[in-house]
Amino acid sequence: ISPLYWGFCIGLTAAIDLYGVQRARAEVGYEFPGDLGFDPLNLYPSDMEGQDRMQLAEIKHGRIAMVAVLAFALQEYIGKEGLIDEAPFFFFPITQTLKAFLEGVVASN
């Protein structure tokens, strides 16, 4: 992957973070990091109890995702085989995966 891509990713991340810092300093109603007011489907609850539940769920899901990434890294380190080689069906288009699966089912019958 090109270093320009990683530079772009880091720059975009920094810009989003700096926007949040600037907004937190300027606005009184800015309550927590990540509150950028983006909710096009209006899924964020309006009551305080629902908001607390949603925020807790987001934190829990983020932590579970971090543990999953760590587990993938450990699996690759211990098994000496990359995830892409071990489970290639995750990295191909779904049509290609289903075609190979169905061909295997038909061939076994």
N, C-alpha and C positions, 0 to 999 in steps of 0.2 A: 504494500500500500504506500502511496506517495506521501512523503513528509508534508506536502502541502495540505493534504487531507487532514492530517493530525493537527497541523497548525490552525486550519479552519475550525476544527472541532473544539480545540482549546480556546480559540478566540471567541467563538459563539457562546461557549459555556461561561467565559469571563464576562461577556457582554450581558448575558442574562443575569448573572450574579450581581454585577455592578448596577444594573437596572433595579433589582430588588433592594439593594442597599440604599440607593438614591431614593427610592419610593418610601422605604422605612423611615428615613430621616425627614422626608418632606411631608408625609401624610400622617394625620392623627388616627385615622381608621384602619391603618395597616397593622394587622394583628400578629401575623406569623409569617416566617419565610415561605415563599412559594405561593403566597396569596396574590396572584397577578390578575384576579378577576376574570379568568378565562374559564367559562362554563357554558359552552354553546348549547348543550342539551339540558341545562338546568337540573343537573343531578345532585348538586350540593344541597343538603337539607336547609330549610330556613329556621328550624328550631335549634336551640343551643344543644340539647341532648343528642339530636341527630348529627350535628356538626362534630361534637366530641367523639361520637361513635365512628364517624367517617374518618376523622383524623387518626384515631387509634388504629383503625383497619388499614389505613395507608401506611402507617409506620410498621405494623406487623407484616404486611405484604412485602414491604421493602426489605425488611430484615430476613424474611424467608428467601427472597430472591438472592440476597448476598450470600446466605448459607448455601444455596443451590450452586452459585457460581464457584464458591470455594470447594464444594463437593466435586464439581466437574474438574477443577484444577487438580485436586488430590487424586481423583480417579486416573487422570492422564499421567500424573507423576508416578503413581504406584504401578499402574498397569503398563506403562511405557507404550501406550497406544492412544492416539488422539481420539477425541470424541467424534470427529468427522469420519474417521475410519471405523469406529466401533458402531456408530448409529447413523449411517449415511442417509437413511430415509428422511431424517430431519432437515437435510440440506439440499434436497432436490424439490422441484415443483410437485405439488400434490398429485397432478395428473400422471406424472412419471412414476411416482410411488404406487399409486393405485393400479396402474397398468401392470407393473411388475408383480404386485400382490395377486391380482386377478389371474395373471398368466401362471403363477405358482399354484393357485387353487385349481385351475382347469387342468394343469399338467398332473396334479396328484390324483385326479379322478379318473 
